[in-house]
Amino acid sequence: MELPTGTVTFLFTDIEGSTRLWETAPQEMSMALARHDEILRTAVEQHEGYVFSTGGDGVAAAFGRSGNAVAAALAAQLSLAADERTDGVSLKVRMGLHTGEADERAGDYFGPALNTAARLMASGHGGQVLLSDSTAALVRRSLPQGCLLRGLGPHHLKDLPSVSEVLQLVHPDLVAEFPALRSLEPGLVLVGRDRELFELGSGLDRAAGGHGSMWLLAGSPGVGKSRLLLEFARRARGRGFRVATGRCLEQEGSPALWPWRQVLAGLLAGCDPVEVVSLLGPAASDLADLLPEGTGVRHLSDDRSNSTSFRLMEAMSGTLRRVAGKQPTVVVLDDVHWADASSLAALQFVAGFLEDTHLMILATLCPPGPGESTRDGRLQEFLGRLLREPVTTWLAVDGLDEQSVRTLAERYVGTAAAASVGSRIHRETDGNAFLVTELLRSAGVVADPADPLMVPTTVRTVVETRL
């Protein structure tokens, strides 16, 4: 077969707890693994994929079409769940899917996309299928029958330079509830954000009491908004809030209302058809174009107003009210400086009904500087209008202070060198959390406190792209 090249969707799998199974039941495990390999290879090949690695207790496969990759993962999980020929050994397989550019050489693949797929898989649990936002964006409108995508929020995957949006494939015949992802590096701790978390906590207090609010979380790229958001979402869930996330894409050509499509999918994930209809309300058909396949919602007439129509906005806001009425809810819109005009209009519309709800809206953005252009030049005008709403609060996220950088430095260079190294890195980075962490991670950066700080090439490339 002709191997996929260029933009490729990668599927990585691994058996959870395989080491223990090999030690406790080696003979049964050997037979079960042979059956596991047969199931996975069959699922991949039946969906036009190519298995290019079978190292360890998993496989790595490449697909030219992301939809085929998702269908293969689903078919494999359903077969593994139904298979009875495992001789008493229960195999729980975790899977990760990511789409990106890769080089193919002699039947093998190379590039950052493979690292992302592997790290995504490693963060999951046996029986769980995880997708990156790049894969989800391509398959959301063409998921296998009965499937939904559940947004799990932004996560920092080990050894990767930026926070990634993670989604879970949900199907009625598969387990849907899992523990928290194993995504956060042990050394990556949140420091210096007590003020921001306290203020955002007051928003949760208000929402719990039936007084909704809108928060604009503003800061430069790499300052730490995503890591703060991750901790806030964890605390919100711990207080019983439902959390749904939508991320705006920098690329031109993304569908209108793209972040809101993700939010609706996250809010409805795991709901049965009757509950979906109840939450969407009488205007469900107006939202049909924004919903993932499998919800059963269809247009009831040919009167399809454009995406910024009042009727669609009212239908969306009604759904948010009903969801929050059943369970206090946080909606996160990430990177709204890249949002399309209709998504910004929807955000402003939603702000108008928040006051008497159990809903908290949190939007993150990089504020434009003087004379700096943004998508369609609309952001400045939009922010001005939104800040006039009484429910809106502007929360600036600044760089880490020197003491916080020193605290981080202790985890990498020890207590003795933390003060001098932390102070130098703080001066060089202005406390930009991304730069601070990458410099502390990099081998040799702090070998001698008298040496100049050397920014690794990989870090420099990411910074130039993001900043």
C-alpha positions as CSV (number, residue, x, y, z in Angstrom):
1,M,0.0,0.0,0.0
2,E,1.0,3.6,-0.5
3,L,2.1,5.0,2.8
4,P,0.5,8.2,4.1
5,T,2.8,11.3,3.8
6,G,2.6,15.0,4.6
7,T,-0.2,15.6,7.1
8,V,-0.7,12.2,8.8
9,T,-2.9,11.1,11.7
10,F,-1.1,8.8,14.1
11,L,-2.6,6.2,16.4
12,F,-0.5,5.1,19.4
13,T,-1.7,2.3,21.7
14,D,-0.4,0.6,24.9
15,I,-1.7,-2.0,27.3
16,E,-2.1,-0.6,30.7
17,G,-0.5,-2.6,33.5
18,S,1.2,-5.0,31.0
19,T,4.3,-5.4,33.2
20,R,2.3,-6.7,36.1
21,L,0.3,-9.0,33.8
22,W,3.6,-10.5,32.4
23,E,4.9,-11.1,35.9
24,T,1.7,-12.7,37.3
25,A,0.4,-14.6,34.3
26,P,3.1,-14.9,31.6
27,Q,1.6,-17.8,29.7
28,E,-1.9,-16.3,29.6
29,M,-0.5,-12.9,28.8
30,S,1.4,-14.3,25.8
31,M,-1.8,-15.8,24.3
32,A,-3.8,-12.7,25.1
33,L,-1.2,-10.4,23.5
34,A,-1.3,-12.4,20.3
35,R,-5.1,-11.9,20.2
36,H,-4.6,-8.2,21.0
37,D,-2.1,-7.8,18.1
38,E,-4.5,-9.5,15.7
39,I,-7.4,-7.2,16.8
40,L,-5.4,-4.0,16.4
41,R,-3.8,-4.9,13.1
42,T,-7.1,-5.9,11.7
43,A,-8.8,-2.7,12.8
44,V,-6.0,-0.6,11.4
45,E,-5.8,-2.3,8.0
46,Q,-9.6,-2.5,7.6
47,H,-9.6,1.3,7.9
48,E,-6.7,1.9,5.4
49,G,-4.0,2.5,8.0
50,Y,-0.5,1.3,8.2
51,V,1.2,-0.3,11.3
52,F,4.7,0.9,11.3
53,S,5.8,-0.1,14.8
54,T,4.9,-2.8,17.2
55,G,7.4,-2.1,20.0
56,G,6.5,-3.0,23.5
57,D,2.9,-4.0,24.2
58,G,1.3,-1.6,21.7
59,V,1.3,-0.4,18.1
60,A,1.9,2.8,16.2
61,A,-0.1,3.3,13.0
62,A,-0.4,6.0,10.4
63,F,-3.5,7.1,8.5
64,G,-4.0,9.4,5.5
65,R,-7.5,10.3,6.8
66,S,-8.2,11.3,10.3
67,G,-11.7,9.8,10.2
68,N,-10.3,6.4,9.4
69,A,-7.9,6.6,12.3
70,V,-10.8,7.4,14.7
71,A,-12.9,4.6,13.2
72,A,-10.0,2.2,13.6
73,A,-9.5,3.1,17.3
74,L,-13.2,2.7,18.0
75,A,-13.3,-0.7,16.2
76,A,-10.3,-1.9,18.1
77,Q,-11.7,-0.9,21.5
78,L,-15.1,-2.4,20.8
79,S,-13.4,-5.7,19.7
80,L,-11.2,-5.7,22.8
81,A,-14.2,-5.1,25.1
82,A,-16.2,-7.9,23.5
83,D,-13.4,-10.4,23.0
84,E,-13.7,-13.5,25.2
85,R,-10.5,-15.3,24.0
86,T,-8.1,-13.8,26.5
87,D,-7.8,-16.8,28.8
88,G,-8.8,-14.8,31.9
89,V,-6.5,-11.9,31.2
90,S,-8.3,-8.5,30.9
91,L,-6.4,-6.2,28.5
92,K,-7.1,-2.5,28.9
93,V,-5.6,-0.5,26.0
94,R,-5.1,3.2,26.0
95,M,-5.0,5.1,22.7
96,G,-3.9,8.5,21.5
97,L,-4.6,10.2,18.2
98,H,-2.9,13.3,16.8
99,T,-2.7,14.8,13.3
100,G,0.4,16.7,12.1
101,E,3.3,16.9,9.6
102,A,5.7,13.9,9.6
103,D,8.5,12.5,7.4
104,E,8.3,9.0,6.1
105,R,11.6,7.2,5.5
106,A,11.9,3.5,4.7
107,G,8.5,2.6,6.2
108,D,9.1,4.5,9.5
109,Y,8.0,8.0,10.5
110,F,9.8,10.9,12.2
111,G,8.7,14.3,13.6
112,P,7.1,16.1,16.5
113,A,3.7,14.8,15.6
114,L,4.7,11.3,16.7
115,N,5.9,12.6,20.1
116,T,2.5,14.3,20.6
117,A,0.6,11.2,19.8
118,A,2.8,9.1,22.1
119,R,2.5,11.6,25.0
120,L,-1.2,11.9,24.5
121,M,-1.6,8.1,24.7
122,A,0.6,7.9,27.8
123,S,-1.6,10.4,29.6
124,G,-4.7,8.2,29.3
125,H,-6.1,5.1,31.0
126,G,-6.8,1.6,29.8
127,G,-9.9,1.7,27.6
128,Q,-9.7,5.4,26.9
129,V,-9.3,7.0,23.4
130,L,-7.8,10.5,23.5
131,L,-7.7,13.0,20.6
132,S,-5.7,16.2,20.2
133,D,-7.5,19.3,19.1
134,S,-5.9,19.1,15.6
135,T,-7.5,15.6,15.1
136,A,-10.8,16.6,16.7
137,A,-11.1,19.6,14.4
138,L,-11.0,17.3,11.4
139,V,-13.4,14.6,12.5
140,R,-16.0,16.4,14.6
141,R,-18.5,16.5,11.9
142,S,-17.9,12.9,10.7
143,L,-17.6,10.8,13.8
144,P,-18.6,7.2,13.7
145,Q,-22.3,6.5,14.5
146,G,-23.1,7.0,18.1
147,C,-19.8,8.7,19.0
148,L,-19.3,12.1,20.7
149,L,-16.2,14.0,21.7
150,R,-15.9,15.1,25.4
151,G,-13.6,18.0,26.0
152,L,-11.2,17.3,28.9
153,G,-9.7,20.8,28.8
154,P,-6.1,22.0,28.3
155,H,-3.3,19.7,29.5
156,H,0.5,19.9,29.6
157,L,1.8,16.7,28.1
158,K,5.2,15.5,29.3
159,D,8.2,17.0,27.4
160,L,6.1,19.0,25.1
161,P,6.6,22.8,25.0
162,S,3.0,24.0,25.1
163,V,-0.4,23.1,26.6
164,S,-2.7,21.0,24.5
165,E,-6.4,20.7,24.3
166,V,-7.4,17.0,24.9
167,L,-10.7,15.3,24.0
168,Q,-12.1,11.9,24.7
169,L,-14.0,9.7,22.2
170,V,-17.2,8.6,23.9
171,H,-19.4,5.7,22.7
172,P,-22.4,4.0,24.4
173,D,-20.7,0.6,24.4
174,L,-17.4,1.8,25.9
175,V,-16.5,2.9,29.4
176,A,-16.8,6.7,29.6
177,E,-15.6,7.7,33.0
178,F,-11.9,7.6,33.9
179,P,-9.6,9.2,36.5
180,A,-7.8,12.4,35.8
181,L,-5.3,12.3,32.9
182,R,-1.7,11.6,33.8
183,S,-0.6,14.7,31.9
184,L,1.1,17.1,34.3
185,E,4.8,16.7,34.8
186,P,5.7,16.2,38.5
187,G,8.1,19.1,38.3
188,L,5.7,21.5,36.7
189,V,4.0,23.1,39.6
190,L,1.9,26.3,39.8
191,V,3.5,29.0,41.8
192,G,2.9,32.7,42.2
193,R,-0.8,32.6,41.1
194,D,-2.6,32.8,44.5
195,R,-4.1,36.3,43.6
196,E,-5.5,35.1,40.3
197,L,-6.9,31.9,41.8
198,F,-8.5,33.8,44.7
199,E,-10.2,36.2,42.3
200,L,-11.4,33.4,40.0
201,G,-12.6,31.5,43.0
202,S,-14.9,34.5,43.8
203,G,-16.4,33.9,40.4
204,L,-17.2,30.3,41.3
205,D,-18.8,31.6,44.6
206,R,-21.0,33.9,42.6
207,A,-22.0,31.2,40.1
208,A,-22.8,28.8,42.9
209,G,-25.1,31.4,44.4
210,G,-26.9,32.0,41.1
211,H,-25.0,35.1,40.0
212,G,-23.1,34.5,36.8
213,S,-20.1,36.4,35.6
214,M,-17.8,37.0,32.6
215,W,-14.0,37.0,33.1
216,L,-11.4,38.1,30.6
217,L,-8.0,36.5,31.5
218,A,-5.4,38.6,29.6
219,G,-1.7,38.1,29.3
220,S,1.2,37.8,26.8
221,P,2.0,34.4,25.1
222,G,3.8,32.1,27.5
223,V,3.0,34.0,30.6
224,G,1.1,31.1,32.1
225,K,-2.6,31.5,31.3
226,S,-3.0,27.9,30.2
227,R,-1.4,26.5,33.3
228,L,-3.5,28.8,35.5
229,L,-6.6,27.7,33.5
230,L,-5.7,24.0,34.1
231,E,-5.5,24.5,37.8
232,F,-8.7,26.6,37.9
233,A,-10.6,24.0,35.9
234,R,-9.4,21.3,38.4
235,R,-10.6,23.3,41.3
236,A,-14.0,24.1,39.6
237,R,-14.6,20.4,39.0
238,G,-13.6,19.7,42.6
239,R,-16.4,22.0,43.7
240,G,-19.0,20.2,41.5
241,F,-18.9,22.4,38.5
242,R,-19.3,21.1,35.0
243,V,-16.4,22.5,32.8
244,A,-16.5,22.8,29.0
245,T,-13.7,24.3,26.9
246,G,-13.5,25.7,23.4
247,R,-10.3,26.8,21.7
248,C,-10.1,29.4,18.9
249,L,-7.8,28.5,16.0
250,E,-5.2,30.8,14.6
251,Q,-5.6,29.2,11.1
252,E,-7.8,31.0,8.7
253,G,-10.8,29.0,7.4
254,S,-11.9,27.5,10.7
255,P,-15.7,27.1,10.8
256,A,-17.8,29.9,12.2
257,L,-18.5,29.6,15.9
258,W,-15.8,27.0,16.2
259,P,-15.1,27.4,20.0
260,W,-18.8,27.3,20.7
261,R,-19.2,24.1,18.7
262,Q,-16.5,22.6,21.0
263,V,-18.3,23.9,24.1
264,L,-21.7,22.5,23.1
265,A,-20.1,19.1,22.3
266,G,-18.4,19.0,25.7
267,L,-21.6,20.0,27.5
268,L,-23.6,17.3,25.7
269,A,-21.0,14.5,25.8
270,G,-22.3,11.5,27.6
271,C,-26.0,12.6,27.5
272,D,-28.6,10.3,26.1
273,P,-30.8,11.5,23.2
274,V,-33.7,12.4,25.5
275,E,-31.4,14.5,27.8
276,V,-29.9,16.2,24.7
277,V,-33.3,17.3,23.5
278,S,-34.2,18.5,27.0
279,L,-31.1,20.6,27.3
280,L,-31.3,22.1,23.8
281,G,-34.9,23.1,24.3
282,P,-37.5,24.1,21.7
283,A,-35.0,25.7,19.4
284,A,-32.8,22.6,19.1
285,S,-33.1,22.6,15.3
286,D,-31.5,26.0,15.2
287,L,-28.3,24.5,16.7
288,A,-28.2,21.5,14.4
289,D,-25.2,22.8,12.4
290,L,-23.2,23.4,15.5
291,L,-23.7,19.9,17.0
292,P,-21.5,16.8,16.5
293,E,-22.9,13.8,14.6
294,G,-24.8,11.4,16.8
295,T,-26.9,13.8,18.8
296,G,-29.9,13.1,16.6
297,V,-30.8,16.7,16.2
298,R,-31.9,17.8,12.7
299,H,-33.3,20.9,11.1
300,L,-37.0,21.0,11.2
301,S,-37.4,23.5,8.4
302,D,-35.4,25.0,5.5
303,D,-35.3,28.4,7.3
304,R,-31.6,28.5,8.1
305,S,-30.5,31.9,9.3
306,N,-26.9,32.8,9.2
307,S,-24.6,31.9,12.1
308,T,-24.8,35.3,13.8
309,S,-28.6,35.5,13.7
310,F,-30.5,36.4,16.9
311,R,-32.4,33.1,16.8
312,L,-29.2,31.0,16.9
313,M,-27.7,33.1,19.7
314,E,-30.9,32.8,21.7
315,A,-31.0,29.0,21.2
316,M,-27.3,28.8,22.3
317,S,-27.9,31.0,25.4
318,G,-31.0,29.0,26.3
319,T,-29.0,25.8,26.2
320,L,-26.3,27.3,28.5
321,R,-29.0,28.4,30.9
322,R,-30.6,25.0,31.1
323,V,-27.2,23.2,31.5
324,A,-26.2,25.5,34.3
325,G,-29.6,25.2,35.9
326,K,-29.0,21.4,36.3
327,Q,-25.3,21.8,37.4
328,P,-23.2,25.0,38.0
329,T,-21.1,25.4,34.9
330,V,-17.8,27.0,33.8
331,V,-17.4,27.7,30.1
332,V,-13.8,28.4,28.9
333,L,-13.0,30.0,25.6
334,D,-9.2,29.9,25.0
335,D,-7.3,32.3,22.7
336,V,-10.3,34.6,21.8
337,H,-7.9,37.0,20.1
338,W,-8.1,34.5,17.2
339,A,-11.9,34.2,17.4
340,D,-14.0,34.8,14.3
341,A,-16.6,37.6,14.3
342,S,-19.5,35.3,15.0
343,S,-17.8,33.7,18.0
344,L,-17.1,37.2,19.5
345,A,-20.7,38.2,18.8
346,A,-22.0,35.1,20.6
347,L,-19.7,35.9,23.6
348,Q,-21.2,39.4,23.9
349,F,-24.7,38.0,23.5
350,V,-24.1,35.5,26.3
351,A,-22.8,38.2,28.6
352,G,-26.2,39.9,28.5
353,F,-28.1,37.1,30.3
354,L,-25.4,35.9,32.8
355,E,-26.5,37.8,35.9
356,D,-29.2,35.4,37.2
357,T,-27.5,32.1,36.2
358,H,-25.2,29.5,37.7
359,L,-22.8,30.1,34.9
360,M,-19.2,31.5,34.8
361,I,-17.6,32.3,31.4
362,L,-13.8,32.6,31.2
363,A,-12.1,33.9,28.1
364,T,-8.4,34.0,27.7
365,L,-6.6,36.3,25.3
366,C,-3.4,38.0,24.4
367,P,-4.3,41.8,24.3
368,P,-3.1,43.6,21.2
369,G,-0.5,46.3,21.6
370,P,-0.9,49.8,20.2
371,G,-1.4,49.7,16.5
372,E,-1.1,45.9,16.5
373,S,-3.5,44.1,14.1
374,T,-5.8,41.3,15.2
375,R,-8.1,39.1,13.2
376,D,-10.3,41.4,11.1
377,G,-9.4,44.3,13.5
378,R,-12.4,43.5,15.6
379,L,-10.9,42.6,19.0
380,Q,-10.3,46.1,20.4
381,E,-13.8,47.2,19.6
382,F,-15.3,43.9,21.0
383,L,-13.3,44.3,24.3
384,G,-14.6,47.8,24.7
385,R,-18.2,46.7,24.4
386,L,-17.8,43.6,26.6
387,L,-16.1,45.6,29.4
388,R,-19.1,47.9,29.6
389,E,-21.2,44.9,30.7
390,P,-21.5,44.9,34.6
391,V,-20.9,41.2,34.8
392,T,-17.4,41.4,33.1
393,T,-14.1,41.5,35.0
394,W,-10.7,42.0,33.4
395,L,-8.0,39.9,35.1
396,A,-4.4,40.6,34.0
397,V,-1.9,37.7,34.2
398,D,1.6,39.1,34.6
399,G,5.0,37.3,34.6
400,L,6.1,35.4,37.7
401,D,7.8,37.5,40.4
402,E,11.4,36.7,41.4
403,Q,10.5,34.7,44.4
404,S,8.2,32.4,42.4
405,V,11.0,31.8,39.9
406,R,13.4,31.0,42.7
407,T,10.8,28.5,44.0
408,L,10.7,26.8,40.7
409,A,14.5,26.8,40.4
410,E,14.8,24.8,43.6
411,R,13.1,21.8,41.9
412,Y,15.7,21.8,39.1
413,V,19.0,23.0,40.6
414,G,18.6,22.5,44.4
415,T,18.3,25.0,47.2
416,A,21.9,26.2,47.2
417,A,21.9,27.5,43.6
418,A,18.2,28.5,43.4
419,A,18.6,32.1,44.6
420,S,21.3,33.1,42.1
421,V,19.9,31.0,39.2
422,G,16.3,32.1,39.8
423,S,17.3,35.8,39.9
424,R,19.2,35.6,36.7
425,I,16.4,33.8,34.9
426,H,13.9,36.2,36.2
427,R,15.9,39.1,34.8
428,E,16.3,37.5,31.4
429,T,12.7,36.4,31.0
430,D,10.6,39.0,33.0
431,G,9.0,36.0,34.6
432,N,7.5,34.6,31.4
433,A,6.5,31.2,32.8
434,F,7.1,29.3,29.5
435,L,10.7,30.7,29.2
436,V,11.4,30.2,32.8
437,T,10.4,26.5,32.8
438,E,12.2,25.8,29.5
439,L,15.4,27.4,30.7
440,L,15.3,25.5,33.9
441,R,14.7,22.2,32.1
442,S,17.5,22.6,29.6
443,A,20.6,20.7,30.3
444,G,23.7,22.9,30.9
445,V,21.8,26.2,31.2
446,V,22.6,26.5,34.9
447,A,25.8,24.4,35.1
448,D,27.8,27.4,36.2
449,P,26.1,30.5,37.7
450,A,28.7,32.6,36.1
451,D,28.0,31.4,32.5
452,P,25.6,33.3,30.3
453,L,22.2,31.9,29.9
454,M,21.9,30.0,26.6
455,V,18.4,29.6,25.1
456,P,18.1,26.1,23.5
457,T,17.4,26.2,19.7
458,T,14.1,24.3,20.2
459,V,12.9,26.8,22.8
460,R,14.0,29.8,20.6
461,T,12.0,28.4,17.7
462,V,8.8,28.0,19.8
463,V,9.2,31.5,21.4
464,E,9.8,33.2,18.0
465,T,6.6,31.5,16.8
466,R,4.5,32.3,19.8
467,L,5.8,35.8,20.7
